[in-house]
Amino acid sequence: MDDINAPTRRQLFETIGKAGGLVALYQSMTALGHAAETQFHGPPVLSGAKKGATVVVLGAGLAGMLAAYELAKAGYKVQILEYQTRAGGRNYTLRGGDSHTEIDGTTQQVGFAPGNYLNPGPWRIPHHHRTLLHYCKALGVALEPFIQLNHNAYIHNTDALGGKPIRYKELATDFKGHISELLGKSLNQGALDDKVTAEDKERLIDALRNWGVLDKKLSYASSLKVSGQRGYDVPPGGGVTGAPTASQIDSLHDVLDSKVWNTMSFYFTYVMQTTMFQPVGGIDMIGKAFAREVGQMITYNARVSKIAQNDQGVEITYADNSTGIVGTVKADWCVCTIPLSVLGQLDVQVSDAKVAAIKAVPYSGMVKTGLEFKRRFWEEDESIYGGHSFTDQPISLISYPNFDFFKKSPAVLLGAFASGAAGYQFAGMTPEQRIEAALAQGEKIHPQYRQEFMNGTSVAWSRVPWTLGCCAQWSEDARKQHYQNLVSMDGRVVLAGEHASYYGCWMEGAMLSSIDAITRLHKRALEA
Ligand SMILES: Cc1cc2nc3c(=O)[nH]c(=O)nc-3n(C[C@H](O)[C@H](O)[C@H](O)COP(=O)(O)OP(=O)(O)OC[C@H]3O[C@@H](n4cnc5c(N)ncnc54)[C@H](O)[C@@H]3O)c2cc1C
């Protein structure tokens, strides 16, 4: 029975929030079925480091810089060793004037116009990645929407519908229409009577008629109502010639050929759901914001080759990348965020179980290609503003810029996001061949490509010297056997990074892992 004097849920949350702080509020919301979307319970509350205690952090990616930022606040003296001449790690952005070099020395100069960029690694932030969103807010990183689902972008399948790109809204509407018709008619014929009660059958038929836009006979057929979802042949206008005409639906056979359900289920995936965000100006705004806080702690160009430890502390050996001069750093504790693909090749003094764990995890290879065009023809000619068109070709998708809409100047789109076998195929090409492949495949979707193309650049992650791969690829077996050994504290060394999380290949995972690692390190350091 309702009690009108009982607090509303909102009032209850507010009271709990005031009484027990944010963590209690979060836990109460979780218990009531809200907000169970993240393991982030607020930034770590570390304080009271022992006087003079020191930590060396290896790698200035997000995991490393978060560790340094929070440990320094807790009172540790922190030093970071970073292989590159910049901070951010995989969180980086390529703009005109930048250059990047692969393991064989192949160097690409980026020729994009001012304001244009490619995020070769991370590019989108789900709304439930609360750790990352927290630090963006705390460090003043401005965010804008990352357009994920665009109903007007294309689905392209070489073997479907004559290889023509078809708008997502058309195929998605047709898919649910045909499915609804089949299910509705099966229900009506009693084919599912042993599965569905009479009452549910009636309600389900009602739902299918509505959801699938079926007619009175439960058929999915071309109509103005259906066009209200998939688009018209002649859209509604004004005055004398304002009457719209319906579009022709695609047959069930054609819709199945298009494999549109792949895209529909992609958008259902937890980490791919809207709303998504991106930093204004490039993803590296996050790395740069952290570097503003911890930049003075970083030694750049420092290639770590050895991690040694004993009861008293750690000793890290590194070489300066430009001079080759070898140096050492001593500290009480070490947080190592070097990707496992690199770490597995270094001399690391930890238990055999941890060494086995470090070597047990392969890395994925992925290639992103950015193409700059003279004008935004996808907007001007095709009304596509942000979002992705998907194709069954190796480039896998074309992703349109989510900012500067309607601007009359060159723009960069993501012309290839090749993963799996296609990722290795693209990585095996020269940069020029990658651009040519992206153009040849992309022009099947946008015939304007050749005429409008200006220049492009690509990053093949398996050929990037400081990560030798895109991200850690844990198998279930490897997790069972090695994960706890990887993340456990080993003497005075703890590992952190996306590889040390269940959120692999997300910045959120790198940060959650870092918070967990430094919280344990701090506890151990206070006990020591
Ligand atoms: C193609 C691609 C797409 C992605 N998309 C997304 C996305 O949309 N959203 C998202 O949230 N995440 C995404 N990610 C994942 C995200 O980039 C990572 O999870 C995160 O940036 C990893 O941070 P990290 O600190 O663990 O590692 P890193 O950023 O790799 O940092 C490790 C640091 O160690 C340094 N280092 C390496 N070797 C040495 C050495 N010997 N000595 C000293 N330093 C060394 C490196 O230079 C680097 O700076 C994507 C990644 C890729 C590659």
PDBQT file of the ligand as one rigid body, heavy atoms in Angstrom, charges set to zero:
ROOT
HETATM    1  C1  LIG A 601      42.275   1.894 -32.483  1.00  0.00    +0.000 C 
HETATM    2  C2  LIG A 601      41.865   2.113 -31.064  1.00  0.00    +0.000 A 
HETATM    3  C3  LIG A 601      40.575   2.543 -30.781  1.00  0.00    +0.000 A 
HETATM    4  C4  LIG A 601      40.187   2.766 -29.458  1.00  0.00    +0.000 A 
HETATM    5  N1  LIG A 601      38.947   3.285 -29.219  1.00  0.00    +0.000 NA
HETATM    6  C5  LIG A 601      38.620   3.672 -27.954  1.00  0.00    +0.000 A 
HETATM    7  C6  LIG A 601      37.454   4.444 -27.726  1.00  0.00    +0.000 A 
HETATM    8  O1  LIG A 601      36.728   4.814 -28.647  1.00  0.00    +0.000 OA
HETATM    9  N2  LIG A 601      37.169   4.791 -26.437  1.00  0.00    +0.000 N 
HETATM   10  C7  LIG A 601      37.965   4.440 -25.387  1.00  0.00    +0.000 A 
HETATM   11  O2  LIG A 601      37.652   4.778 -24.246  1.00  0.00    +0.000 OA
HETATM   12  N3  LIG A 601      39.107   3.724 -25.611  1.00  0.00    +0.000 NA
HETATM   13  C8  LIG A 601      39.450   3.351 -26.854  1.00  0.00    +0.000 A 
HETATM   14  N4  LIG A 601      40.644   2.710 -27.089  1.00  0.00    +0.000 N 
HETATM   15  C9  LIG A 601      41.423   2.208 -25.937  1.00  0.00    +0.000 C 
HETATM   16  C10 LIG A 601      42.252   3.275 -25.209  1.00  0.00    +0.000 C 
HETATM   17  O3  LIG A 601      43.055   3.962 -26.122  1.00  0.00    +0.000 OA
HETATM   18  C11 LIG A 601      43.154   2.581 -24.193  1.00  0.00    +0.000 C 
HETATM   19  O4  LIG A 601      42.395   1.704 -23.373  1.00  0.00    +0.000 OA
HETATM   20  C12 LIG A 601      43.865   3.567 -23.265  1.00  0.00    +0.000 C 
HETATM   21  O5  LIG A 601      44.249   4.743 -23.923  1.00  0.00    +0.000 OA
HETATM   22  C13 LIG A 601      45.084   2.837 -22.685  1.00  0.00    +0.000 C 
HETATM   23  O6  LIG A 601      45.729   3.654 -21.730  1.00  0.00    +0.000 OA
HETATM   24  P1  LIG A 601      46.965   3.066 -20.944  1.00  0.00    +0.000 P 
HETATM   25  O7  LIG A 601      47.432   4.135 -20.053  1.00  0.00    +0.000 OA
HETATM   26  O8  LIG A 601      46.607   1.746 -20.364  1.00  0.00    +0.000 OA
HETATM   27  O9  LIG A 601      48.059   2.718 -22.068  1.00  0.00    +0.000 OA
HETATM   28  P2  LIG A 601      48.841   3.681 -23.072  1.00  0.00    +0.000 P 
HETATM   29  O10 LIG A 601      48.020   4.850 -23.441  1.00  0.00    +0.000 OA
HETATM   30  O11 LIG A 601      49.317   2.827 -24.185  1.00  0.00    +0.000 OA
HETATM   31  O12 LIG A 601      50.072   4.197 -22.207  1.00  0.00    +0.000 OA
HETATM   32  C14 LIG A 601      51.237   3.446 -22.065  1.00  0.00    +0.000 C 
HETATM   33  C15 LIG A 601      52.435   4.381 -22.163  1.00  0.00    +0.000 C 
HETATM   34  O13 LIG A 601      53.624   3.602 -21.979  1.00  0.00    +0.000 OA
HETATM   35  C16 LIG A 601      54.625   4.125 -22.818  1.00  0.00    +0.000 C 
HETATM   36  N5  LIG A 601      55.675   3.116 -23.041  1.00  0.00    +0.000 N 
HETATM   37  C17 LIG A 601      55.650   2.022 -23.832  1.00  0.00    +0.000 A 
HETATM   38  N6  LIG A 601      56.812   1.362 -23.758  1.00  0.00    +0.000 NA
HETATM   39  C18 LIG A 601      57.597   2.044 -22.896  1.00  0.00    +0.000 A 
HETATM   40  C19 LIG A 601      58.940   1.847 -22.414  1.00  0.00    +0.000 A 
HETATM   41  N7  LIG A 601      59.699   0.822 -22.783  1.00  0.00    +0.000 N 
HETATM   42  N8  LIG A 601      59.430   2.779 -21.552  1.00  0.00    +0.000 NA
HETATM   43  C20 LIG A 601      58.689   3.851 -21.141  1.00  0.00    +0.000 A 
HETATM   44  N9  LIG A 601      57.433   4.058 -21.568  1.00  0.00    +0.000 NA
HETATM   45  C21 LIG A 601      56.883   3.166 -22.423  1.00  0.00    +0.000 A 
HETATM   46  C22 LIG A 601      53.875   4.479 -24.079  1.00  0.00    +0.000 C 
HETATM   47  O14 LIG A 601      54.579   5.394 -24.894  1.00  0.00    +0.000 OA
HETATM   48  C23 LIG A 601      52.571   5.046 -23.521  1.00  0.00    +0.000 C 
HETATM   49  O15 LIG A 601      52.635   6.443 -23.379  1.00  0.00    +0.000 OA
HETATM   50  C24 LIG A 601      41.087   2.507 -28.397  1.00  0.00    +0.000 A 
HETATM   51  C25 LIG A 601      42.385   2.088 -28.679  1.00  0.00    +0.000 A 
HETATM   52  C26 LIG A 601      42.786   1.918 -29.997  1.00  0.00    +0.000 A 
HETATM   53  C27 LIG A 601      44.212   1.547 -30.268  1.00  0.00    +0.000 C 
ENDROOT
TORSDOF 0
